[in-house]
Amino acid sequence: MDVANTKPPLPLTLIVYCLGIAAMLPWNFFITCDSFWQYKLRNVTLGDDWDTSNATMTVLQVSFMPTLVVISNLFCTIFLFFTSWIVTRVSEQIRVVAALVVMIVVMITITIMAVVPTDSWQTVFYGIVMLLVAILNMFEAVYQGSLYGIAGVLPSACTNALTSGMAVAGVLSSIAQIVSLAIGDADPITSGLVFFLIADVFLVLSLILYYSMRRMDFYKLCKQENQNKRVAQSPKTRNAYWIVFKKIWWQSFTLGLGLMITLSIYPAMQLYVTSTTPDGAWKNIYFQPTITFLLFNIGDVLGREMPRWIRWPGSRGWKLPVLCGSRVLLLVAIMFCHGDDKTFPILFYNDAWYIIFNALFGLTNGYFGCLPLIYYPEFVEAEEVELAGTIMGAVMGAGMVIGSFLSPAFVAIWGPNF
């Protein structure tokens, strides 16, 4: 059976889709429920006026999101590399189940803390949350890296489903944010609690779905066929990792490059793009959640679905990394879009330009982020597929970290007036 080109059963595809959503949903909800974190870390002496002006923000409020991003990406990347090391030493089932169980425990802990009064110990609460974020991203990386390995031994349609599911998590969080704003977000605690409970339920559901997938005959057949193709034991020496990496370095470089370009400005710098429409609900409330987040994430999903029908350029040659790198032109175009009190020049005043550029930015992020994950299995032997998948995830994490560390520089170049 040619696994790569075989059409998988619909239930298996849907399960992989859901497992992909679970990989990113906790993180997306963390950054979406910003009002919850701002309320928890507010200046309590201001009473109901805690959110009326940026001038009243506490040090904890200002530093929370940047610190969250750095800690998340740093620990995620470290443990993506760690996963590539343990993949030949720890079974897939132990890795996936242990990661999901720890993620569930962490999210339930955060859910409980959401309803606990923390006004008198905000600094301690801040520290505990960052510790939990670090733990969550450690095991999320193990889970995500393991999923890449699983997708490598399944038909390529499952890789599409996995990456699309990860992007759908962003769409769901964006919709949740817009709905929260539409109903007034009057109670930040309730809003945050709803987000966390949804994540809790989805993680538990994913654990059940993973066990269901393992019992599927088609899944067992794919795993068995991969096992039968092995002519030797999985590589366990340090040299073997280098051998596998050299086979897929072009694909892994493309994957890391695309995410580095994206995270250099998204969302840190793009948060300062403003609408040129008159003051009102669209400009002050809905423009950023709808255009910067929802539109980007929808484009990301569509881009990850496109390889089901279109796979260009091919897996070999320079075209794929060069075209992926050309996304820097969209980065520059977005830099020239409108923003209040910015020091960087403005060339594109109309909102339509930003809408077009950001839609393309999301579309190409998804497309060039999916193709390398579809292509890499053809460069390695059967016994190397799972290891190669975790290496792809590790290099992806490296691109995320580099991009997140570059983002303050792009914010400074943009020059918002804080």
Buried (B, 14 or more C-beta within 10 A) or exposed (E): EEBBEBEBBEEBBBBBBBBBBBBBBBBBBBBBBBBBBBBBBBBEEEEEEBBEEEEBBBEBBBEBBBBBBBBBBBBBBBBBBBBBBBBBEBEBEEBBBBBBBBBBBBBBBBBEBBEEEBEEEBEEBBEBBBEBBBBBBBBBBBBBBBBBBBBBBBBBBBBBBBBBBBBBBBBBBBBBBBEBBEEEBEBBBBBBBBBBBBBBEBBBBBBEBBEEBBEBEBBEEBBEBBEEEEEEEBBEEEEBBEBBBEBBBBBBBBBBBBBBBBBBBBBBBBBBBBBBEEEEEBBEBBBBBBBBBBBBBBBBBBBBBBBBEEBEBEBEEEEBBEBBBEBEEBBEBBBBBBBEEBEBEEEBEEBEBBBBBBBBBBBBBBBBBBBBBBBBBBBBBBBBBBBBBBBBBBBBBBBBBBBBBBBBEBBEEBEBEE
